[in-house]
Amino acid sequence: MSVIQHSLFSLFERFPERKEAIRELFKTNEFFKTLCEDHRRCAEALQHWNQSAEISAPERRHEYQRLLKELEEEILQNLDESTTYGIGK
């Protein structure tokens, strides 16, 4: 599975009701594509810190949880805007 497919798959799981809009916007919008990749990387980092026993792990987990939430909010905002303007319907 390519990185691109993996980026989409994780978002499809997170927002199954927005699957088609995600797919369409991903095809046409480079900024959105970057957001999807950032989301994938952040989720992977969070998974790492969730399994880590390092002393800094709790702080890092908190940082990545916050960042993941912010990325998801931005992704949803982009999806809402694209639907408003007729992209990704």
ROMARTI-820307 format. One record per residue (C-alpha): x, y, z; chain; residue number from 1. Coordinates in pm, 1 decimal. Layout:
BEGIN
<pt><px>X</px><py>Y</py><pz>Z</pz><chain>A</chain><resi>NUM</resi></pt>
...
//
This chain:
BEGIN
<pt><px>0.0</px><py>0.0</py><pz>0.0</pz><chain>A</chain><resi>1</resi></pt>
<pt><px>143.0</px><py>338.2</py><pz>-94.1</pz><chain>A</chain><resi>2</resi></pt>
<pt><px>181.8</px><py>624.8</py><pz>150.6</pz><chain>A</chain><resi>3</resi></pt>
<pt><px>-93.1</px><py>811.9</py><pz>-32.9</pz><chain>A</chain><resi>4</resi></pt>
<pt><px>-335.1</px><py>523.6</py><pz>4.8</pz><chain>A</chain><resi>5</resi></pt>
<pt><px>-239.7</px><py>485.7</py><pz>370.5</pz><chain>A</chain><resi>6</resi></pt>
<pt><px>-306.8</px><py>857.1</py><pz>428.4</pz><chain>A</chain><resi>7</resi></pt>
<pt><px>-654.0</px><py>821.6</py><pz>281.4</pz><chain>A</chain><resi>8</resi></pt>
<pt><px>-731.9</px><py>492.7</py><pz>452.7</pz><chain>A</chain><resi>9</resi></pt>
<pt><px>-677.9</px><py>636.7</py><pz>800.5</pz><chain>A</chain><resi>10</resi></pt>
<pt><px>-908.3</px><py>928.2</py><pz>719.7</pz><chain>A</chain><resi>11</resi></pt>
<pt><px>-1170.0</px><py>695.3</py><pz>569.9</pz><chain>A</chain><resi>12</resi></pt>
<pt><px>-1170.2</px><py>507.2</py><pz>900.5</pz><chain>A</chain><resi>13</resi></pt>
<pt><px>-1189.6</px><py>827.7</py><pz>1103.2</pz><chain>A</chain><resi>14</resi></pt>
<pt><px>-1459.1</px><py>993.9</py><pz>887.3</pz><chain>A</chain><resi>15</resi></pt>
<pt><px>-1641.6</px><py>715.6</py><pz>699.0</pz><chain>A</chain><resi>16</resi></pt>
<pt><px>-1935.4</px><py>941.8</py><pz>615.3</pz><chain>A</chain><resi>17</resi></pt>
<pt><px>-1697.6</px><py>1178.1</py><pz>429.9</pz><chain>A</chain><resi>18</resi></pt>
<pt><px>-1511.4</px><py>911.6</py><pz>232.2</pz><chain>A</chain><resi>19</resi></pt>
<pt><px>-1608.7</px><py>1029.1</py><pz>-116.3</pz><chain>A</chain><resi>20</resi></pt>
<pt><px>-1546.9</px><py>1396.6</py><pz>-37.1</pz><chain>A</chain><resi>21</resi></pt>
<pt><px>-1203.7</px><py>1308.5</py><pz>103.8</pz><chain>A</chain><resi>22</resi></pt>
<pt><px>-1116.4</px><py>1108.5</py><pz>-206.3</pz><chain>A</chain><resi>23</resi></pt>
<pt><px>-1225.5</px><py>1384.2</py><pz>-445.1</pz><chain>A</chain><resi>24</resi></pt>
<pt><px>-1055.6</px><py>1669.1</py><pz>-261.3</pz><chain>A</chain><resi>25</resi></pt>
<pt><px>-738.3</px><py>1463.6</py><pz>-224.3</pz><chain>A</chain><resi>26</resi></pt>
<pt><px>-725.5</px><py>1424.2</py><pz>-604.4</pz><chain>A</chain><resi>27</resi></pt>
<pt><px>-764.7</px><py>1794.4</py><pz>-677.8</pz><chain>A</chain><resi>28</resi></pt>
<pt><px>-612.4</px><py>1990.8</py><pz>-390.2</pz><chain>A</chain><resi>29</resi></pt>
<pt><px>-241.4</px><py>1981.1</py><pz>-305.8</pz><chain>A</chain><resi>30</resi></pt>
<pt><px>-291.3</px><py>2159.4</py><pz>27.5</pz><chain>A</chain><resi>31</resi></pt>
<pt><px>-550.3</px><py>1901.7</py><pz>131.9</pz><chain>A</chain><resi>32</resi></pt>
<pt><px>-318.4</px><py>1623.1</py><pz>21.1</pz><chain>A</chain><resi>33</resi></pt>
<pt><px>-49.5</px><py>1768.6</py><pz>249.8</pz><chain>A</chain><resi>34</resi></pt>
<pt><px>-298.2</px><py>1783.5</py><pz>539.2</pz><chain>A</chain><resi>35</resi></pt>
<pt><px>-378.8</px><py>1415.7</py><pz>486.0</pz><chain>A</chain><resi>36</resi></pt>
<pt><px>-11.6</px><py>1322.6</py><pz>490.0</pz><chain>A</chain><resi>37</resi></pt>
<pt><px>47.5</px><py>1534.7</py><pz>800.7</pz><chain>A</chain><resi>38</resi></pt>
<pt><px>-244.3</px><py>1356.7</py><pz>967.6</pz><chain>A</chain><resi>39</resi></pt>
<pt><px>-93.7</px><py>1016.5</py><pz>885.6</pz><chain>A</chain><resi>40</resi></pt>
<pt><px>247.9</px><py>1113.8</py><pz>1019.0</pz><chain>A</chain><resi>41</resi></pt>
<pt><px>100.1</px><py>1262.6</py><pz>1334.9</pz><chain>A</chain><resi>42</resi></pt>
<pt><px>-106.9</px><py>948.8</py><pz>1399.9</pz><chain>A</chain><resi>43</resi></pt>
<pt><px>204.5</px><py>734.4</py><pz>1357.1</pz><chain>A</chain><resi>44</resi></pt>
<pt><px>401.0</px><py>954.8</py><pz>1597.3</pz><chain>A</chain><resi>45</resi></pt>
<pt><px>118.3</px><py>936.3</py><pz>1850.6</pz><chain>A</chain><resi>46</resi></pt>
<pt><px>117.7</px><py>558.5</py><pz>1823.6</pz><chain>A</chain><resi>47</resi></pt>
<pt><px>493.6</px><py>559.2</py><pz>1888.8</pz><chain>A</chain><resi>48</resi></pt>
<pt><px>459.9</px><py>777.4</py><pz>2198.2</pz><chain>A</chain><resi>49</resi></pt>
<pt><px>165.8</px><py>571.7</py><pz>2326.5</pz><chain>A</chain><resi>50</resi></pt>
<pt><px>398.5</px><py>270.5</py><pz>2332.8</pz><chain>A</chain><resi>51</resi></pt>
<pt><px>704.1</px><py>453.2</py><pz>2462.7</pz><chain>A</chain><resi>52</resi></pt>
<pt><px>838.0</px><py>421.4</py><pz>2815.0</pz><chain>A</chain><resi>53</resi></pt>
<pt><px>1057.6</px><py>730.8</py><pz>2779.8</pz><chain>A</chain><resi>54</resi></pt>
<pt><px>1025.9</px><py>992.5</py><pz>3050.5</pz><chain>A</chain><resi>55</resi></pt>
<pt><px>908.3</px><py>1248.9</py><pz>2794.5</pz><chain>A</chain><resi>56</resi></pt>
<pt><px>637.5</px><py>1017.5</py><pz>2654.5</pz><chain>A</chain><resi>57</resi></pt>
<pt><px>339.3</px><py>1166.6</py><pz>2843.4</pz><chain>A</chain><resi>58</resi></pt>
<pt><px>425.8</px><py>1517.5</py><pz>2727.0</pz><chain>A</chain><resi>59</resi></pt>
<pt><px>479.1</px><py>1402.3</py><pz>2368.4</pz><chain>A</chain><resi>60</resi></pt>
<pt><px>152.2</px><py>1206.2</py><pz>2372.3</pz><chain>A</chain><resi>61</resi></pt>
<pt><px>-31.1</px><py>1519.3</py><pz>2480.1</pz><chain>A</chain><resi>62</resi></pt>
<pt><px>136.2</px><py>1726.9</py><pz>2206.9</pz><chain>A</chain><resi>63</resi></pt>
<pt><px>54.0</px><py>1477.4</py><pz>1933.8</pz><chain>A</chain><resi>64</resi></pt>
<pt><px>-303.8</px><py>1427.9</py><pz>2056.2</pz><chain>A</chain><resi>65</resi></pt>
<pt><px>-356.0</px><py>1803.8</py><pz>2038.9</pz><chain>A</chain><resi>66</resi></pt>
<pt><px>-194.3</px><py>1826.4</py><pz>1695.1</pz><chain>A</chain><resi>67</resi></pt>
<pt><px>-400.9</px><py>1536.9</py><pz>1561.5</pz><chain>A</chain><resi>68</resi></pt>
<pt><px>-719.7</px><py>1706.0</py><pz>1681.9</pz><chain>A</chain><resi>69</resi></pt>
<pt><px>-616.3</px><py>2032.8</py><pz>1514.9</pz><chain>A</chain><resi>70</resi></pt>
<pt><px>-536.8</px><py>1854.7</py><pz>1188.1</pz><chain>A</chain><resi>71</resi></pt>
<pt><px>-872.4</px><py>1677.4</py><pz>1193.0</pz><chain>A</chain><resi>72</resi></pt>
<pt><px>-1051.0</px><py>2007.9</py><pz>1249.2</pz><chain>A</chain><resi>73</resi></pt>
<pt><px>-862.2</px><py>2161.3</py><pz>956.2</pz><chain>A</chain><resi>74</resi></pt>
<pt><px>-938.2</px><py>1862.0</py><pz>735.4</pz><chain>A</chain><resi>75</resi></pt>
<pt><px>-1309.1</px><py>1887.5</py><pz>816.6</pz><chain>A</chain><resi>76</resi></pt>
<pt><px>-1304.5</px><py>2261.3</py><pz>753.3</pz><chain>A</chain><resi>77</resi></pt>
<pt><px>-1147.0</px><py>2205.2</py><pz>411.2</pz><chain>A</chain><resi>78</resi></pt>
<pt><px>-1405.4</px><py>1937.4</py><pz>332.7</pz><chain>A</chain><resi>79</resi></pt>
<pt><px>-1690.1</px><py>2167.9</py><pz>436.8</pz><chain>A</chain><resi>80</resi></pt>
<pt><px>-1553.1</px><py>2452.3</py><pz>226.0</pz><chain>A</chain><resi>81</resi></pt>
<pt><px>-1503.1</px><py>2227.6</py><pz>-75.4</pz><chain>A</chain><resi>82</resi></pt>
<pt><px>-1862.8</px><py>2104.1</py><pz>-49.3</pz><chain>A</chain><resi>83</resi></pt>
<pt><px>-1987.4</px><py>2461.7</py><pz>-19.8</pz><chain>A</chain><resi>84</resi></pt>
<pt><px>-1806.6</px><py>2551.5</py><pz>-341.0</pz><chain>A</chain><resi>85</resi></pt>
<pt><px>-1913.7</px><py>2237.6</py><pz>-526.3</pz><chain>A</chain><resi>86</resi></pt>
<pt><px>-1588.4</px><py>2041.7</py><pz>-499.7</pz><chain>A</chain><resi>87</resi></pt>
<pt><px>-1602.6</px><py>1691.7</py><pz>-359.9</pz><chain>A</chain><resi>88</resi></pt>
<pt><px>-1980.4</px><py>1650.4</py><pz>-374.4</pz><chain>A</chain><resi>89</resi></pt>
//
